[in-house]
Each structure stands twice: as structure tokens, then as C-alpha cells.
Amino acid sequence: MRIILDTNILIHIEDPKELPRNLQDLLKILRRYGHQLFIHPASLRDINNDPNLERKRIMLSKIKGYPILEIPPEPDNEFLSKVGKTSK
């Protein structure tokens, strides 16, 4: 299974702070069953828009460890009904 990491999840994973237990458990399960972790191109744009240049530089270096989803799917109505529309 291919999993797209949200920007906020990526920040928690790559942050130099202690990882919350639920995220530790999630990552352990994903790795145990061989799921692939991807970054959505929108996450790359989010990070590039960070006004903190040092943090942006660090995060851009860290996401290079993840493949970028080349052709992200368009959200369908079922997906949008569950998660809602984005504000962007």
C-alpha cells in the first residue's frame, strides 16, 4: 500500500523532538507490513512557503529521504465527504 504523508505528520516525524507514541506505533506498523511512504507535491509547496529560511532548508533536506508522489490522484466526492474540502 502507498501512504501519502501529510505535511504536519512529516514535520512530527522529522522534528528533533520526541515522537508521540501513537505516531511511533503507526510508523512501526507501516514498516512492518512494507507500506511505502510518499510525500504529496503540496507538502513540498507548503515547506517551500515557510518564511523561516533555516527551518525550510532543514525540512527540504529531510524530505529528500522520501519519494514524491509523481501524479497525485484528484480527490473524489467520497473522499471529500469524509475529510472535507481544503481551504486552498
C-alpha positions as CSV (number, residue, x, y, z in Angstrom):
1,M,0.0,0.0,0.0
2,R,1.2,3.5,-0.8
3,I,0.7,6.1,2.1
4,I,0.9,9.8,1.5
5,L,2.3,11.7,4.5
6,D,0.6,14.9,5.4
7,T,2.9,17.9,5.9
8,N,2.1,18.0,9.6
9,I,2.9,14.3,10.1
10,L,6.1,14.7,8.2
11,I,7.1,17.6,10.4
12,H,6.5,15.5,13.5
13,I,8.4,12.5,12.2
14,E,11.4,14.6,11.2
15,D,11.4,17.1,14.1
16,P,14.2,16.6,16.6
17,K,11.8,16.2,19.4
18,E,10.4,13.0,21.0
19,L,7.9,11.3,18.7
20,P,4.4,10.9,20.1
21,R,3.6,7.2,21.0
22,N,0.7,7.0,18.5
23,L,3.0,8.1,15.7
24,Q,5.7,5.6,16.8
25,D,3.1,2.8,16.7
26,L,1.8,3.9,13.2
27,L,5.3,4.0,11.7
28,K,6.1,0.6,13.2
29,I,3.0,-0.9,11.7
30,L,3.6,0.7,8.3
31,R,7.2,-0.5,8.1
32,R,6.4,-4.0,9.4
33,Y,3.9,-4.6,6.6
34,G,6.1,-3.0,3.9
35,H,3.9,0.0,3.1
36,Q,5.5,2.8,1.0
37,L,5.6,6.3,2.4
38,F,5.3,9.2,-0.1
39,I,5.3,13.0,0.0
40,H,2.5,14.8,-1.8
41,P,3.7,17.7,-4.0
42,A,1.5,20.0,-2.0
43,S,3.7,19.2,1.1
44,L,6.7,20.3,-0.9
45,R,4.9,23.6,-1.7
46,D,3.9,24.0,1.9
47,I,7.5,23.7,3.1
48,N,8.8,26.0,0.3
49,N,6.4,28.6,1.6
50,D,7.8,28.6,5.1
51,P,9.2,32.1,5.8
52,N,11.7,30.6,8.3
53,L,14.6,30.0,5.9
54,E,16.6,27.8,8.3
55,R,13.7,25.6,9.1
56,K,12.7,25.4,5.4
57,R,16.3,24.4,4.5
58,I,16.3,21.7,7.1
59,M,12.9,20.3,6.2
60,L,13.7,20.3,2.4
61,S,16.8,18.3,3.2
62,K,14.8,15.8,5.2
63,I,12.0,15.2,2.7
64,K,14.6,14.1,0.2
65,G,14.6,10.8,2.0
66,Y,11.0,10.2,0.8
67,P,9.8,9.7,-2.8
68,I,7.5,12.5,-4.1
69,L,4.2,11.2,-5.4
70,E,4.6,12.0,-9.1
71,I,0.9,12.1,-10.2
72,P,-1.3,12.6,-7.1
73,P,-4.9,11.5,-7.6
74,E,-7.7,14.1,-7.6
75,P,-9.9,13.7,-4.5
76,D,-13.2,12.2,-5.4
77,N,-16.6,13.0,-3.8
78,E,-16.4,10.1,-1.4
79,F,-13.0,11.2,-0.1
80,L,-14.1,14.9,0.1
81,S,-17.3,13.8,2.0
82,K,-15.1,12.2,4.7
83,V,-12.3,14.8,5.0
84,G,-13.8,17.9,3.7
85,K,-12.5,20.4,1.1
86,T,-9.3,22.2,1.6
87,S,-9.2,25.9,2.2
88,K,-6.7,26.4,-0.6
